[in-house]
């Protein structure tokens, strides 16, 4: 039986939106309780459980303790979401370092599902579709793509439609970002092999650059990890659209 865990990294300090915590954006009304809002992070966690995850690690910065308190008071996913709080030294290093903070917990799982807490994805089957792609292609990392246009830039993925093999990734901030980019990755699924790859990659990077792995103001993006994995012949990366036939919208932090 496959062991699947979800990871939601939320270690940032909300600099991009001037202190507003995107993890708590109201995005709808609870179908079972019309007096209650559904918040953005609740939606992505629910999608992971729908995709087969048995538990989720929600990784928060020290400024976001109130999010764990909100979940407890609202009795959301009781007993199935683990709240992990980062040290201040890790908060500014970037998403891969945030994820690696729970390495000792996730390393035992066959598969990891990852989504950002400010990303709303449809359809509800997105994670199960991506997990199926990962297994069918015998890949180490699978990127879930959504249709976008020039108004909604994300991490653009060029891939082979037949083999699903990822050829190139272009971050939304890159000067080489193509004007006709029609997709962005928004959710991710990977195997135990990639969990180990990421852990080793970060350990090597830390040894190479010293005790401060990222220069001040420059965090390591998950897109940087994707780029490194594309260049590594030992890692098999695939991608495909998980929203085909649906009017979906995804905002991503690449």
C-alpha positions in Angstrom: 0.0 0.0 0.0 1.3 3.4 -1.0 2.1 5.8 1.9 1.4 9.4 0.9 2.0 12.5 2.9 1.2 16.2 2.0 3.4 19.2 2.6 2.3 22.8 2.7 5.3 25.2 3.0 4.4 28.6 4.5 7.6 29.9 5.8 7.7 33.3 4.2 7.0 36.7 5.8 4.4 37.9 3.3 6.7 40.6 1.9 5.0 40.4 -1.5 1.6 41.5 -0.2 2.7 43.9 2.5 2.0 41.7 5.5 -1.3 40.2 4.4 -1.2 36.5 5.1 -2.3 34.8 1.9 -2.8 31.4 3.7 -6.0 32.8 5.2 -7.6 34.3 2.2 -11.4 33.6 2.3 -12.3 31.9 -1.0 -15.8 30.6 -0.4 -18.4 29.4 2.1 -18.4 26.0 3.8 -21.0 23.8 2.2 -21.9 22.2 5.5 -21.8 25.4 7.6 -23.0 28.5 5.7 -21.8 30.7 8.5 -18.1 29.7 7.9 -15.6 30.8 5.3 -13.3 28.4 3.6 -9.7 29.8 3.5 -7.1 29.2 0.8 -4.8 26.9 2.8 -7.8 24.8 3.8 -8.6 24.2 0.2 -5.2 23.0 -0.8 -5.0 20.7 2.2 -8.4 19.3 1.4 -7.3 18.6 -2.1 -4.3 16.6 -0.8 -6.6 14.5 1.3 -8.8 13.9 -1.7 -5.7 12.8 -3.6 -4.8 10.1 -1.1 -2.7 11.8 1.5 -3.2 10.3 5.0 -1.7 13.4 6.8 -0.3 16.8 6.0 2.6 18.8 7.4 1.8 22.5 7.5 5.1 24.3 7.9 4.8 27.8 9.3 7.1 30.7 10.2 7.1 32.0 13.7 4.8 34.9 12.7 2.0 32.5 11.7 1.3 30.7 14.9 -2.3 32.1 14.7 -2.9 29.8 11.7 -2.5 26.7 13.8 -4.7 28.2 16.4 -7.4 29.0 13.8 -7.4 25.4 12.6 -7.7 24.1 16.1 -10.6 26.4 17.0 -12.4 25.5 13.7 -11.8 21.8 14.2 -10.3 21.5 10.7 -8.9 18.1 9.7 -8.5 17.2 13.4 -5.6 14.8 14.0 -4.5 14.8 10.4 -2.6 18.1 10.0 0.7 18.5 11.8 1.8 22.1 12.4 5.6 22.7 12.3 7.2 26.0 13.1 10.4 27.2 11.5 13.4 28.7 13.3 14.2 32.3 12.4 17.4 31.1 10.7 15.4 29.0 8.2 12.6 31.5 7.4 14.5 33.5 4.8 16.3 30.7 3.0 13.5 29.7 0.7 10.9 27.0 0.1 13.2 24.0 -0.4 14.8 24.6 3.0 11.3 25.0 4.5 10.3 21.6 3.1 13.5 20.0 4.2 12.7 20.9 7.8 10.4 17.9 7.9 12.7 15.6 6.1 12.9 13.2 9.1 9.1 12.8 9.0 8.5 12.6 5.2 11.5 10.4 4.3 9.6 7.3 5.3 6.7 7.9 2.8 6.6 6.6 -0.7 5.1 9.8 -2.1 4.9 13.4 -1.2 2.3 15.9 -2.4 3.2 19.6 -2.2 1.1 22.7 -2.8 1.4 26.3 -1.7 -1.1 27.6 0.9 -2.1 30.6 -1.2 -2.9 28.5 -4.3 -6.4 27.5 -5.2 -6.6 24.6 -7.7 -9.4 22.9 -9.5 -10.6 20.2 -10.1 -10.6 18.4 -6.8 -9.0 15.4 -8.5 -5.8 17.4 -9.3 -3.5 15.6 -6.9 -4.8 12.2 -7.7 -4.3 12.9 -11.4 -0.7 14.0 -10.7 0.0 11.0 -8.5 -1.2 8.7 -11.3 1.1 10.5 -13.8 4.1 10.1 -11.5 3.5 6.4 -11.1 2.6 5.6 -14.7 5.7 7.3 -16.0 7.9 5.8 -13.3 9.2 9.3 -12.5 10.8 10.9 -9.5 9.1 14.3 -9.7 5.8 15.3 -11.4 4.7 18.9 -12.0 1.0 19.6 -12.2 0.4 22.3 -14.9 -2.5 24.7 -15.3 -3.5 26.8 -18.3 -2.4 30.5 -17.9 -1.8 33.5 -20.1 0.3 36.6 -20.0 -1.8 38.1 -17.2 -1.0 35.3 -14.8 2.7 34.3 -15.0 4.1 31.4 -13.1 6.9 28.9 -13.5 6.6 27.9 -17.2 7.3 24.3 -18.2 8.3 23.1 -21.6 7.6 19.3 -21.9 7.2 16.6 -24.5 3.5 15.9 -24.9 4.1 12.2 -25.7 6.6 11.2 -23.0 5.6 14.0 -20.6 9.4 14.5 -20.0 10.2 18.0 -18.8 12.6 19.8 -21.1 12.9 23.3 -19.6 11.6 25.5 -16.7 11.5 29.3 -16.9 10.8 31.3 -13.7 8.3 34.1 -14.0 10.9 36.6 -13.1 13.3 35.6 -15.8 14.1 38.0 -18.6 13.8 34.9 -20.9 10.2 34.3 -19.9 8.4 33.5 -23.2 5.6 35.9 -24.1 3.4 33.0 -25.4 3.8 30.9 -22.2 0.5 29.0 -21.8 1.1 27.1 -18.5 2.4 27.3 -15.0 3.2 24.6 -12.5 1.1 24.8 -9.3 1.2 21.5 -7.5 3.9 18.8 -7.2 4.2 15.2 -6.4 7.4 13.2 -5.9 8.9 9.9 -4.7 11.1 9.0 -1.8 14.0 9.2 -4.2 13.4 12.9 -4.8 13.0 13.5 -1.1 16.5 12.2 -0.7 17.7 14.2 -3.7 16.4 17.4 -2.3 17.9 16.8 1.1 21.3 16.0 -0.3 21.2 18.9 -2.8 20.6 21.3 0.1 23.3 19.8 2.3 25.8 20.1 -0.5 24.7 23.7 -1.2 25.1 24.6 2.5 28.6 23.1 2.7 29.6 25.0 -0.5 28.4 28.5 0.5 28.8 28.3 4.3 26.4 28.8 7.2 24.3 31.3 5.2 23.1 29.3 2.2 21.4 32.2 0.5 22.6 35.8 0.2 20.6 38.4 2.1 17.3 39.1 0.3 17.8 36.1 -2.1 15.9 33.0 -1.2 16.2 29.7 -2.9 13.0 29.0 -5.0 11.5 25.6 -5.6 12.0 26.5 -9.3 15.8 26.6 -8.6 15.5 23.0 -7.4 13.5 22.1 -10.5 16.3 23.6 -12.7 18.9 21.6 -10.9 16.9 18.4 -11.2 16.4 18.9 -14.9 20.1 19.1 -15.4 20.7 15.9 -13.4 20.4 12.8 -15.6 19.6 10.7 -12.5 16.3 12.4 -11.9 13.3 11.7 -14.1 10.9 14.7 -14.2 7.5 14.7 -15.9 4.7 17.2 -16.3 1.2 17.5 -17.7 -2.0 19.5 -17.5 -4.2 18.5 -14.6 -7.0 20.9 -15.4 -7.8 20.0 -19.0 -11.5 20.5 -19.7 -11.9 22.7 -16.7 -12.0 26.5 -16.3 -9.2 26.6 -13.7 -7.1 29.3 -12.3 -3.9 28.9 -10.3 -1.6 31.5 -8.8 1.8 30.1 -8.0 5.1 30.9 -6.2 7.7 29.4 -8.4 
